[in-house]
Amino acid sequence: MDKILNKITNENSVVRKDSKTLQYNRMQLSQTLSKQDKKLLLRIIDEKDLIIEDTAFGNFEKGFCHGVRFAFEVFSKHR
């Protein structure tokens, strides 16, 4: 089951490129923040990204389970 879930998520992943606004804001921050502030900001961003990733995967798992249950119910009624 884990192999199937990993295959599905890897094949259907959509990664967006950074927008020009985001690139500009990063450049502005890198010029104004101290080294210590940059490290702190990156840790905050990493933690936020992990939360988003965990939430997205949890939602995918729930949706997948609901889909399997729905398919099971539909096909079991047609027997």
ChimeraX commands (.cxc) that place a marker at each C-alpha (Angstrom):
marker #1 position 0.00,0.00,0.00 radius 0.5
marker #1 position 2.81,2.43,0.88 radius 0.5
marker #1 position 4.50,1.75,-2.47 radius 0.5
marker #1 position 1.27,2.50,-4.32 radius 0.5
marker #1 position 0.68,5.74,-2.37 radius 0.5
marker #1 position 4.26,6.90,-2.96 radius 0.5
marker #1 position 4.02,6.11,-6.67 radius 0.5
marker #1 position 0.73,7.99,-7.02 radius 0.5
marker #1 position 1.97,11.04,-5.12 radius 0.5
marker #1 position 5.29,11.17,-6.99 radius 0.5
marker #1 position 3.65,10.82,-10.42 radius 0.5
marker #1 position 1.01,13.46,-9.73 radius 0.5
marker #1 position 3.10,16.05,-7.93 radius 0.5
marker #1 position 2.93,19.57,-9.29 radius 0.5
marker #1 position 5.78,21.89,-8.42 radius 0.5
marker #1 position 5.34,25.52,-9.28 radius 0.5
marker #1 position 8.22,27.79,-10.09 radius 0.5
marker #1 position 8.85,30.79,-7.89 radius 0.5
marker #1 position 7.06,33.94,-9.01 radius 0.5
marker #1 position 9.01,37.03,-9.91 radius 0.5
marker #1 position 7.57,38.77,-6.85 radius 0.5
marker #1 position 8.85,36.00,-4.60 radius 0.5
marker #1 position 12.29,36.13,-6.20 radius 0.5
marker #1 position 12.39,39.91,-5.77 radius 0.5
marker #1 position 11.34,39.71,-2.11 radius 0.5
marker #1 position 13.97,37.06,-1.41 radius 0.5
marker #1 position 16.62,39.28,-2.97 radius 0.5
marker #1 position 15.47,42.23,-0.85 radius 0.5
marker #1 position 15.57,40.13,2.33 radius 0.5
marker #1 position 18.99,38.69,1.57 radius 0.5
marker #1 position 20.36,42.21,1.23 radius 0.5
marker #1 position 18.82,43.52,4.46 radius 0.5
marker #1 position 18.90,40.62,6.95 radius 0.5
marker #1 position 21.86,39.66,9.07 radius 0.5
marker #1 position 23.28,36.15,8.78 radius 0.5
marker #1 position 21.59,35.10,12.03 radius 0.5
marker #1 position 18.24,36.56,10.88 radius 0.5
marker #1 position 18.52,34.70,7.56 radius 0.5
marker #1 position 19.04,31.39,9.39 radius 0.5
marker #1 position 16.03,32.05,11.61 radius 0.5
marker #1 position 13.86,32.97,8.64 radius 0.5
marker #1 position 14.91,29.81,6.77 radius 0.5
marker #1 position 14.07,27.67,9.82 radius 0.5
marker #1 position 10.62,29.28,10.01 radius 0.5
marker #1 position 10.03,28.70,6.29 radius 0.5
marker #1 position 11.22,25.08,6.52 radius 0.5
marker #1 position 8.88,24.39,9.44 radius 0.5
marker #1 position 5.96,26.00,7.60 radius 0.5
marker #1 position 6.76,23.92,4.49 radius 0.5
marker #1 position 6.76,20.73,6.58 radius 0.5
marker #1 position 3.36,21.60,8.03 radius 0.5
marker #1 position 1.99,22.24,4.54 radius 0.5
marker #1 position 3.49,19.00,3.23 radius 0.5
marker #1 position 2.11,16.95,6.13 radius 0.5
marker #1 position -1.32,18.52,5.72 radius 0.5
marker #1 position -1.38,17.91,1.96 radius 0.5
marker #1 position -0.34,14.27,2.36 radius 0.5
marker #1 position -2.89,13.73,5.14 radius 0.5
marker #1 position -5.62,15.17,2.92 radius 0.5
marker #1 position -4.49,12.94,0.07 radius 0.5
marker #1 position -4.61,9.85,2.29 radius 0.5
marker #1 position -8.09,10.70,3.54 radius 0.5
marker #1 position -9.32,11.34,0.01 radius 0.5
marker #1 position -7.76,8.11,-1.22 radius 0.5
marker #1 position -9.39,6.11,1.59 radius 0.5
marker #1 position -12.77,7.75,0.90 radius 0.5
marker #1 position -12.37,6.90,-2.79 radius 0.5
marker #1 position -11.56,3.27,-2.03 radius 0.5
marker #1 position -14.54,2.98,0.32 radius 0.5
marker #1 position -16.81,4.60,-2.26 radius 0.5
marker #1 position -15.58,2.27,-5.01 radius 0.5
marker #1 position -16.03,-0.73,-2.72 radius 0.5
marker #1 position -19.60,0.28,-1.92 radius 0.5
marker #1 position -20.48,0.93,-5.56 radius 0.5
marker #1 position -19.02,-2.33,-6.84 radius 0.5
marker #1 position -20.34,-4.45,-3.95 radius 0.5
marker #1 position -23.90,-3.27,-4.62 radius 0.5
marker #1 position -23.69,-4.32,-8.27 radius 0.5
marker #1 position -22.88,-7.96,-7.45 radius 0.5
marker link #1:1,2 radius 0.2
marker link #1:2,3 radius 0.2
marker link #1:3,4 radius 0.2
marker link #1:4,5 radius 0.2
marker link #1:5,6 radius 0.2
marker link #1:6,7 radius 0.2
marker link #1:7,8 radius 0.2
marker link #1:8,9 radius 0.2
marker link #1:9,10 radius 0.2
marker link #1:10,11 radius 0.2
marker link #1:11,12 radius 0.2
marker link #1:12,13 radius 0.2
marker link #1:13,14 radius 0.2
marker link #1:14,15 radius 0.2
marker link #1:15,16 radius 0.2
marker link #1:16,17 radius 0.2
marker link #1:17,18 radius 0.2
marker link #1:18,19 radius 0.2
marker link #1:19,20 radius 0.2
marker link #1:20,21 radius 0.2
marker link #1:21,22 radius 0.2
marker link #1:22,23 radius 0.2
marker link #1:23,24 radius 0.2
marker link #1:24,25 radius 0.2
marker link #1:25,26 radius 0.2
marker link #1:26,27 radius 0.2
marker link #1:27,28 radius 0.2
marker link #1:28,29 radius 0.2
marker link #1:29,30 radius 0.2
marker link #1:30,31 radius 0.2
marker link #1:31,32 radius 0.2
marker link #1:32,33 radius 0.2
marker link #1:33,34 radius 0.2
marker link #1:34,35 radius 0.2
marker link #1:35,36 radius 0.2
marker link #1:36,37 radius 0.2
marker link #1:37,38 radius 0.2
marker link #1:38,39 radius 0.2
marker link #1:39,40 radius 0.2
marker link #1:40,41 radius 0.2
marker link #1:41,42 radius 0.2
marker link #1:42,43 radius 0.2
marker link #1:43,44 radius 0.2
marker link #1:44,45 radius 0.2
marker link #1:45,46 radius 0.2
marker link #1:46,47 radius 0.2
marker link #1:47,48 radius 0.2
marker link #1:48,49 radius 0.2
marker link #1:49,50 radius 0.2
marker link #1:50,51 radius 0.2
marker link #1:51,52 radius 0.2
marker link #1:52,53 radius 0.2
marker link #1:53,54 radius 0.2
marker link #1:54,55 radius 0.2
marker link #1:55,56 radius 0.2
marker link #1:56,57 radius 0.2
marker link #1:57,58 radius 0.2
marker link #1:58,59 radius 0.2
marker link #1:59,60 radius 0.2
marker link #1:60,61 radius 0.2
marker link #1:61,62 radius 0.2
marker link #1:62,63 radius 0.2
marker link #1:63,64 radius 0.2
marker link #1:64,65 radius 0.2
marker link #1:65,66 radius 0.2
marker link #1:66,67 radius 0.2
marker link #1:67,68 radius 0.2
marker link #1:68,69 radius 0.2
marker link #1:69,70 radius 0.2
marker link #1:70,71 radius 0.2
marker link #1:71,72 radius 0.2
marker link #1:72,73 radius 0.2
marker link #1:73,74 radius 0.2
marker link #1:74,75 radius 0.2
marker link #1:75,76 radius 0.2
marker link #1:76,77 radius 0.2
marker link #1:77,78 radius 0.2
marker link #1:78,79 radius 0.2
view
